[in-house]
Amino acid sequence: MLVAYALDYNDSQLTCRITLTAVTLEDRTARFTILIDPRKKALFERLCAQEDLTPSQVVRRMIRSYIEQRLGRPWTPGEEDPIVGGGADSRSAPKRRAPRP
């Protein structure tokens, strides 16, 4: 478990409020392999390094953002898998590319 905190400081009243929140860590045991252009990968890695982030951190953030966008609400680790799309949505199932001749 990770503890996140927020600090609010009000200079005019000389008050300080600290909020502690328990955050459940995600289980990071699944591997996700993709094939991309080597130049795109190299640029992505350089851009991540400029923000002092690993490519994995950025990809996890993008995936989480996509999930929350599709759900229309925040997602928290540990909640049951929500049903997205409700059935016959053509975007819900991955499309298979036909083999090359």
Order of alpha helices (4+ residues) and beta strands (2+ residues): beta-beta-alpha-alpha
